[in-house]
Structures are given as C-alpha cells and as structure tokens.
Amino acid sequence: MSKKSLIDKDGEVRELTEDDFKKFRPISEEKPALLAKIKKGIGERGASKVANKSTY
C-alpha cells in the first residue's frame, strides 16, 4: 500500500480526503514526548530583552 503524498504536482498541499481524516490519530498516541514538551511550554518565547514602544 503506497501513501498518497500531501503535496500536489504544483508543490501545494492538496485537499484532504475522508480517508486522510480516518487515518488521523491523537498526538497523545503518536508522539507523547512531543505533547509533553508542548504542555511544558518548551519553545515558547521569553520576555522581550529590549524595551518596546509601550514602555516609552
């Protein structure tokens, strides 16, 4: 069984089909470590290191 590419011949993401949606699984099942990082906030931007206009 071959996978149908999500990218069409023009390099654009194609429209998803009902079969595509049936294959979706929760991130908690597929990538639990990634979900833990997201919940922990890894990768979030921190506070601004320079003053912004609202502080003038």
C-alpha positions as CSV (number, residue, x, y, z in Angstrom):
1,M,0.0,0.0,0.0
2,S,1.5,3.3,-1.0
3,K,0.9,6.6,0.8
4,K,-0.7,9.4,-1.2
5,S,1.5,12.5,-1.0
6,L,0.0,15.5,0.7
7,I,1.8,17.7,-1.8
8,D,0.3,18.0,-5.3
9,K,2.2,18.3,-8.6
10,D,2.4,22.1,-8.2
11,G,4.0,21.9,-4.8
12,E,0.9,22.8,-2.9
13,V,-0.8,20.9,-0.1
14,R,-3.6,19.0,-1.6
15,E,-7.2,18.9,-0.3
16,L,-7.6,16.3,2.4
17,T,-10.0,13.4,1.8
18,E,-12.2,11.4,4.1
19,D,-9.6,8.6,4.0
20,D,-7.0,11.1,5.2
21,F,-9.1,12.1,8.1
22,K,-9.8,8.5,9.1
23,K,-6.0,8.0,9.4
24,F,-5.6,10.8,11.9
25,R,-4.6,9.8,15.5
26,P,-4.3,11.9,18.6
27,I,-0.9,13.3,19.3
28,S,-1.0,11.7,22.7
29,E,-0.9,8.3,21.0
30,E,1.5,9.1,18.2
31,K,4.0,11.4,19.8
32,P,3.6,11.5,23.6
33,A,7.0,13.1,24.2
34,L,6.2,15.9,21.8
35,L,2.9,16.5,23.6
36,A,4.7,16.7,26.9
37,K,7.1,19.3,25.6
38,I,4.2,21.4,24.2
39,K,2.3,21.2,27.5
40,K,5.5,22.1,29.4
41,G,5.9,25.2,27.2
42,I,9.3,24.3,25.7
43,G,9.9,26.5,22.7
44,E,7.8,29.4,23.9
45,R,9.2,32.9,23.5
46,G,10.5,34.5,26.6
47,A,10.2,38.1,27.8
48,S,11.4,40.8,25.4
49,K,15.1,41.7,26.1
50,V,14.7,45.3,24.8
51,A,12.1,47.8,25.8
52,N,9.1,48.0,23.5
53,K,7.2,51.1,22.4
54,S,4.6,50.8,25.2
55,T,7.3,51.5,27.9
56,Y,8.2,54.9,26.5
